[in-house]
Amino acid sequence: MRVVPFDLDGFARASSTMTYMGGLLPKLDTVVRDAPHGSVLIDSEAQLASYRTRFRKVEAVSLEPDRSRNFMHKLAKEL
């Protein structure tokens, strides 16, 4: 799990849960997206390209796993 700071711009469509599952064969990659009517599986190449780009942007600005864990522990202590 990685934390994305709230003060970042550019994530207007990142408000729902997205799980990107990928492996050695990109054609078999799948995105699971939670929606109000249930989960949606996305596996078309055109849509996957969009989600790959979005996932890479989020990954690039998110805190590293150790920093994410420390951030969450700090927040929990403040509560």
Number of C-alpha atoms within 10 A of each C-alpha: 10 17 17 16 12 7 5 9 7 8 12 6 7 11 7 9 10 16 13 14 11 13 9 7 7 13 12 12 17 20 19 15 15 14 11 6 6 7 12 12 11 16 16 13 14 9 12 18 13 10 18 15 11 15 15 11 13 17 14 11 13 17 18 15 12 10 13 17 15 13 15 13 11 11 10 9 7 7 5
